[in-house]
Structure formats: structure tokens, C-alpha cells
Amino acid sequence: MRHITAADIKSFERIYRLNLVNGLPGFKPANLIGTAAPDGATNLAVFSSALHLGSDPPLLGLVTRPTTVPRHTYQNLKASGCYTLNHVPLARAAAAHYTSADFAPDISEFDECGFTAVYRDGFPAPYVAESPVSIGLRLHEELAISNGTVLLVGTVEHVYLREEGLRADGTLDLAALGEACISGLDGYHGVLPPVRFAYARPGQPPVAE
């Protein structure tokens, strides 16, 4: 097994280092973050850094890159306090990845990348009509991280999902929804049906359900 040290990582060529470190967490969620500027201009950006922070109240986290250069998603959600998190269908992975291009502020990634912006129930941020799961969040707090990134903590206010993706016990069937996940910076993968286990208890080795 190859051993890579912190000193090795620091010495690697930049792109090699980016590829390696971005792949270390394994598979990550593929989400499109929808926002709107104060003038109504819409923005859409692919993120793989969303994480669950708590269920009561329902909180989701999102890590953004350093704001040393303009970040349209960050600027918009700070201005409005609201944003949407939309799961990426595998069939739309190429279009989702295209939203990472450096479009000008007056160009909407919804239009350029082939997605449909839809507003629901008076929420001020646009959802992705093509997404099988869409979540409306309100910014709760932001936490600065030492490397310049920011953890945005959002409260879940709305959830929209296709019926076939919701199991009787409240879990989501992401495979049935045809969703994608991400590895590294640019690898998109289909989701397979899961192997599920009962609640784990000491002395009771889990058995697949």
C-alpha cells in the first residue's frame, strides 16, 4: 500500500494535488445550488460539499470556496438569505458540471446549461425543475474556516421530491430517482440500490434487510 505524507502532498504539482485531495473523502453528493440576485438574475452552481448537520431543527451545511474572488452563489444567498439545494439526475450530469464554468454575473447558468428555474410557494430562490429532490433553505449562520472557506448552515424550510423516491419509513430511494454522486472534481456516478441494515446494537451483528 502506498504511503503519502503531508509533506508529499505539499510537494505535488497543483493539479495533481487538487485531484488527489478532492478524491480523499470518497463519493460525495451532487447538488445544484440555486440563488437569485437582488435584481432577479438567477444563478446555478454545482456543489459536492453539502452535509447533514441535524434533524431537529433540520439543518444542512454547505462549504463554499474562499471569497477572495467574486462568488455569485455566496453573494446572492447572503443578499436574500435564501437558496435551494437540488439533487442532480445522472442523465443531466454533463449539464450540471457545465454550471462550474466561469460565466459572467449577468449570464444565468439555468439558461446556458439547459435547466429550468421554477419558483414555488413564494420562496425567493429558484428551484431546478428537472431535479428529483429540491430543498429550500434559509441561511441560519456562517462559520469561517481557517483556510478561507466558509461553512454555511441553512435551515430546511421546504422539501419537494418525487413520490417514488420516498420510502414508507422516511428514507429516500436515491437509486429509484436516478441520481448522481461525485468523486473528486469531475467524476459523476450512478447510484445503485443500497444494502440496508437494521439499527445497530451491541452484541447484535447487523444483518442485511
URJO-V142507 format. One record per backbone hydrogen bond with DSSP energy under -1.0 kcal/mol. CO is the residue of the C=O (numbers start at 1). NH is the residue of the N-H. If there is no record, write none. Layout:
# URJO-V142507
CO/NH + CO/NH
This chain:
# URJO-V142507
5/9 + 6/10 + 7/11 + 8/12 + 13/17 + 14/18 + 15/19 + 16/20 + 17/21 + 18/22 + 23/26 + 28/182 + 30/88 + 31/47 + 32/86 + 33/45 + 34/84 + 35/43 + 37/40 + 41/37 + 43/35 + 45/33 + 47/31 + 51/61 + 54/59 + 58/156 + 59/53 + 59/54 + 60/154 + 61/51 + 62/152 + 64/150 + 71/75 + 72/76 + 73/77 + 74/78 + 75/79 + 76/80 + 77/81 + 81/139 + 83/137 + 84/34 + 85/135 + 86/32 + 88/180 + 89/92 + 90/93 + 92/96 + 93/97 + 94/98 + 97/100 + 98/101 + 101/103 + 104/107 + 108/112 + 109/113 + 110/115 + 116/129 + 118/127 + 120/123 + 127/118 + 128/131 + 132/162 + 133/87 + 134/160 + 135/85 + 136/157 + 136/158 + 137/83 + 138/155 + 141/153 + 143/151 + 145/148 + 149/145 + 150/64 + 151/143 + 152/62 + 153/140 + 153/141 + 154/60 + 155/138 + 158/136 + 160/134 + 162/165 + 163/166 + 165/173 + 167/170 + 171/167 + 172/174 + 173/177 + 174/179 + 175/178 + 178/90 + 179/191 + 181/189 + 182/28 + 183/187 + 187/183 + 189/181 + 196/209 + 201/204
